[in-house]
Amino acid sequence: MSFASIPDVLAEIRQGHMIILCDDEDRENEGDLCMAAEKITPEAVTFMARFGCGLICVSMLPEHLDQLELPLMVTENTSLRGTAFTVSIDAREGITTGISSADRAHTILKALDCRPEDLVRPGHIFPLRARPGGVLERPGQTEGSVDLARLAGLYPAGVICEIMNPDGTMARRPDLEHFAAKHGLKMATVADLIAYRKKHDLPKC
């Protein structure tokens, strides 16, 4: 299965569809389910939880997270790839326990347009602080999901979830190709997104 072009992937993102975003084989060598945060639905959360099996996170720009007064989870990040988790969140209103698909979708949508007091901490959604320069600054799915949303003309935030195999191991390229074919999803690489960004300016927020 070949990778889709970035314009084809952007069309999927714009329509609210999920895609698989893969990083380099010499990096994490993993694929994430990825979609625009403003298009999230309970059904999409259920799909990510059931078939992706990874952690469901929402990637956002630093200025937005600062407005929400969401600090980083740790002051000294010692993780291998420097993934910038903030404190976890739930919406203050409109949810029950926070973990259901409907609750998590509601929290993600709320986080896109709310005040700090509209969120409670900790919660069941894990925001990620994307680098301002996107994939040109850090070649990861966190930045890639934000870049894809922005390039699609949507709010610059993405929802991502790592894809695992049924046996609990991480899905690699052949596994991801099978997963994509089974579920009818397009695949793209961070490397192709970097190349695309070098040729095309991001739209202004």
C-alpha angles and dihedrals in degrees: 000000000000126000119260121242117257092246089054091048091049089055089055092048091048090054092051096255127142123243134184114248115198128195125209121297089235092053119050093321090214138127127223130201103238136188140152112279094225089059096053118131134179087253091055091050090050091051092050093048095044102040105018094043093189132110114295109227137172116221116211140170119263095245092056093049089048090053089053090049092234110156125202115274090241133019092220113044111205098166116127096247098028094242104187107222118180123202111295121256147203128189111260093224137026098041138087116210094344098237103087119100091248091050094049093047089049092051092050093050092045092052091059093064117017146092124262090255091058090071131065124212130249106029146141101279120077115211118206123207108228120207113256092237093055119209090346087067100034122012098216139118091251091065093033094059091051092046092050092051092049094046089050089057094250134121108297098250133096139195117224136180127180117241118234131187119247089257091058098256121124116269112245130195099289091043091049092050090053091046092050093049092047094051099033096244129150119235128216136173131231087228091060090047090053090051091048093050091051088059099039129045117230115249115255117261 
